[in-house]
Amino acid sequence: MAALLGFFVFVIVAVVVLAIIGAILRALVIVLRAVGILCVAGALGAAIGLCAAAFGVESEYAWAIGLIVTVLAAAAIFQRGSSRWRRGWDAREEVFPVPVALEPEAYAGAIEPRAERKVSKAWEQLTGMLPAADVRGLNRARDACARLLAASDAQPLALELMETAVLIRRNLPELAHRNASLWSDADEAERAGLSAGIVADVALLEKRAEGQLSALRRNRRDDLHAIRNHLAARIDEGA
């Protein structure tokens, strides 16, 4: 009996110790991340302050400018890093969204990955407020937006893609929420008006997403032509 009691005590102590170690490790990660952000932001602020001083700005104002830049840069880096960390944690191994290339009327659920669950929920809400005849158009817009989100995540330095991805992630859930809040107690005529507005809104999203995806494809084709021309020119030189 004493041995069994000792075993249970050992297990409890081990669990507590592991929990404490895990908490300490998480705290260290947070501290190291904060130090890294402050170092990067501080270096940027110092560089801006020195540049301001070099252009004749008085030293106290130059350092004030540097301090402001440091604070703003730290806030921007922290916010962007937190957003990416949350999406990456939710997605686990899903690095990029993988939209399903089906006919619009064949969709049967979310085509976005788990990291985009708010966007998926918004699309489902909007779908529920449309007559069957308009669902095809919404699914076409949803497909375009899913492909744009995938392209934005795959090319984080493409600013136009990133801007539209942020627009979708921030505003589509709000659009669905506001329509749903009016839908619950709306009469038939009001619901028809809400549905028409949804159709118009998602058509605008589709137009913007498809336009940027088309531009992306053109750039890729231009890059391919450029490398082909480069290869041809080098081969001709060596012939």
TORTILO-839871 format. One record per residue (C-alpha): chain; x, y, z; residue in one letter. Coordinates in steps of 0.001 Angstrom, whole numbers. Example, Ala and Ser with C-alpha at 12.3 -4.5 7.8 and 13.67 -1.06 7.14 Angstrom:
% TORTILO-839871
A/12300/-4500/7800/A
A/13670/-1060/7140/S
This chain:
% TORTILO-839871
A/0/0/0/M
A/2826/2368/859/A
A/4521/1580/-2477/A
A/1319/2351/-4402/L
A/856/5606/-2519/L
A/4473/6534/-3221/G
A/3955/5835/-6937/F
A/922/8134/-7087/F
A/2844/10863/-5280/V
A/5714/10460/-7762/F
A/3333/10749/-10735/V
A/1701/13872/-9303/I
A/5068/15491/-8597/V
A/6295/14602/-12097/A
A/3220/16141/-13727/V
A/3590/19322/-11662/V
A/7300/19590/-12500/V
A/6628/19099/-16225/L
A/3905/21742/-16122/A
A/6267/24184/-14415/I
A/9027/23450/-16941/I
A/6568/23986/-19809/G
A/5450/27313/-18352/A
A/9063/28420/-17912/I
A/9909/27476/-21504/L
A/6900/29367/-22841/R
A/7891/32406/-20786/A
A/11449/32209/-22151/L
A/10145/32069/-25707/V
A/8015/35162/-25082/I
A/10940/37016/-23495/V
A/13341/36094/-26300/L
A/10787/37112/-28900/R
A/10255/40454/-27166/A
A/14012/41048/-26962/V
A/14390/40240/-30652/G
A/11596/42623/-31616/I
A/13077/45402/-29466/L
A/16541/44871/-30968/C
A/15251/45081/-34545/V
A/12986/48044/-33813/A
A/15740/49782/-31815/G
A/18240/49353/-34640/A
A/15757/50799/-37120/L
A/14926/53707/-34811/G
A/18603/54434/-34179/A
A/19318/54399/-37905/A
A/16462/56823/-38608/I
A/17565/59062/-35737/G
A/21164/59153/-36992/L
A/19958/59925/-40514/C
A/17827/62770/-39174/A
A/20828/64130/-37255/A
A/22992/63835/-40356/A
A/20494/65982/-42276/F
A/20760/68756/-39705/G
A/17949/67952/-37300/V
A/18791/68947/-33721/E
A/19969/66022/-31608/S
A/17052/65995/-29158/E
A/14540/65982/-32018/Y
A/16536/63372/-33910/A
A/16479/61020/-30939/W
A/12766/61708/-30422/A
A/12162/60724/-34037/I
A/14237/57582/-33496/G
A/12257/56702/-30372/L
A/8927/57145/-32160/I
A/10133/54969/-35049/V
A/11295/52334/-32552/T
A/7903/52191/-30831/V
A/5963/52083/-34107/L
A/8260/49447/-35614/A
A/8042/47254/-32495/A
A/4241/47477/-32509/A
A/4050/46642/-36222/A
A/6435/43679/-35953/I
A/4624/42322/-32897/F
A/1187/42615/-34491/Q
A/2266/40988/-37761/R
A/4186/38243/-35978/G
A/1258/37476/-33664/S
A/-1148/37200/-36592/S
A/1133/34818/-38504/R
A/1828/32747/-35374/W
A/-1893/32315/-34689/R
A/-2632/31299/-38265/R
A/324/28914/-38338/G
A/-646/27339/-34987/W
A/-4234/26811/-36068/D
A/-3143/25324/-39387/A
A/-448/23062/-37825/R
A/1105/21433/-40907/E
A/-1014/23360/-43427/E
A/1425/25972/-44614/V
A/-628/27141/-47592/F
A/-4350/26980/-48307/P
A/-5245/24378/-50923/V
A/-8482/25426/-52645/P
A/-10483/22634/-54239/V
A/-10863/23152/-57984/A
A/-14497/22036/-58395/L
A/-17406/23442/-60294/E
A/-18987/26200/-58155/P
A/-22262/24319/-57692/E
A/-20370/21221/-56467/A
A/-19035/22791/-53272/Y
A/-20048/20969/-50128/A
A/-18351/22858/-47315/G
A/-15269/24917/-46580/A
A/-12535/25067/-49200/I
A/-10317/27169/-46912/E
A/-7938/25549/-44398/P
A/-8567/25564/-40659/R
A/-6465/28715/-40267/A
A/-9128/30617/-42224/E
A/-12083/29343/-40198/R
A/-13520/32853/-39749/K
A/-13486/33377/-43497/V
A/-15061/29956/-44067/S
A/-17801/30672/-41530/K
A/-18504/34019/-43185/A
A/-18917/32392/-46599/W
A/-21279/29795/-45125/E
A/-23362/32527/-43468/Q
A/-23595/34500/-46696/L
A/-24527/31368/-48638/T
A/-27426/30759/-46269/G
A/-28845/34191/-47084/M
A/-28944/33717/-50850/L
A/-31516/32052/-53071/P
A/-30277/28928/-54864/A
A/-29964/30802/-58155/A
A/-27301/33122/-56717/D
A/-25202/30523/-54884/V
A/-23170/29690/-57990/R
A/-21933/33267/-58253/G
A/-21020/33356/-54565/L
A/-19083/30089/-54864/N
A/-17205/31503/-57835/R
A/-16213/34524/-55732/A
A/-15282/32246/-52833/R
A/-13022/30198/-55094/D
A/-11276/33343/-56365/A
A/-10745/34635/-52825/C
A/-9401/31261/-51637/A
A/-6894/31222/-54495/R
A/-5839/34778/-53680/L
A/-5322/33929/-49993/L
A/-3156/30993/-51063/A
A/-1125/33190/-53405/A
A/-684/35852/-50712/S
A/581/33344/-48149/D
A/2941/31840/-50722/A
A/4329/35295/-51648/Q
A/4327/37440/-48480/P
A/6310/40210/-50206/L
A/3611/40791/-52840/A
A/2063/43878/-51248/L
A/-1052/44083/-53435/E
A/-1918/40451/-52754/L
A/-1308/40951/-49032/M
A/-3518/44060/-48985/E
A/-6420/42198/-50594/T
A/-5904/39177/-48317/A
A/-6139/41473/-45283/V
A/-9239/43084/-46778/L
A/-10908/39669/-47114/I
A/-9891/38398/-43679/R
A/-11009/41529/-41862/R
A/-14107/42592/-43740/N
A/-15771/39414/-44986/L
A/-16655/38170/-41451/P
A/-17968/41634/-40591/E
A/-20036/41706/-43785/L
A/-21585/38331/-42925/A
A/-22240/39364/-39308/H
A/-23991/42602/-40208/R
A/-26155/40952/-42844/N
A/-27075/38149/-40438/A
A/-28046/40631/-37703/S
A/-30574/42208/-40071/L
A/-31708/38947/-41642/W
A/-33169/37357/-38508/S
A/-36152/39717/-38196/D
A/-36396/40979/-41796/A
A/-39489/40470/-43935/D
A/-39405/38943/-47409/E
A/-38768/42219/-49225/A
A/-35963/43214/-46858/E
A/-34345/39804/-47230/R
A/-34468/40130/-50996/A
A/-32646/43459/-50669/G
A/-30025/41958/-48378/L
A/-29480/39085/-50810/S
A/-29032/41488/-53699/A
A/-26481/43450/-51677/G
A/-24546/40281/-50854/I
A/-24452/39323/-54529/V
A/-23058/42758/-55412/A
A/-20491/42706/-52604/D
A/-19067/39280/-53391/V
A/-18974/40173/-57093/A
A/-16679/43099/-56192/L
A/-14450/40764/-54178/L
A/-14323/38308/-57068/E
A/-13415/41077/-59520/K
A/-10578/42315/-57354/R
A/-9234/38844/-56582/A
A/-9387/37667/-60194/E
A/-7754/40886/-61404/G
A/-4792/40451/-59082/Q
A/-4488/36752/-59849/L
A/-4478/37539/-63571/S
A/-1728/40114/-63001/A
A/214/37508/-61038/L
A/-91/35020/-63911/R
A/1074/37671/-66387/R
A/4118/38408/-64241/N
A/4936/34712/-64089/R
A/4646/34416/-67864/R
A/6877/37473/-68293/D
A/9446/35921/-65943/D
A/9346/32704/-67946/L
A/9823/34558/-71229/H
A/12699/36517/-69692/A
A/14571/33402/-68577/I
A/13947/31741/-71944/R
A/15317/34765/-73776/N
A/18306/34828/-71420/H
A/19045/31171/-72051/L
A/18696/31585/-75782/A
A/21031/34592/-75787/A
A/23694/32794/-73727/R
A/23512/29708/-75909/I
A/23858/31833/-79059/D
A/26916/33539/-77565/E
A/28568/30204/-76969/G
A/27692/28742/-80377/A
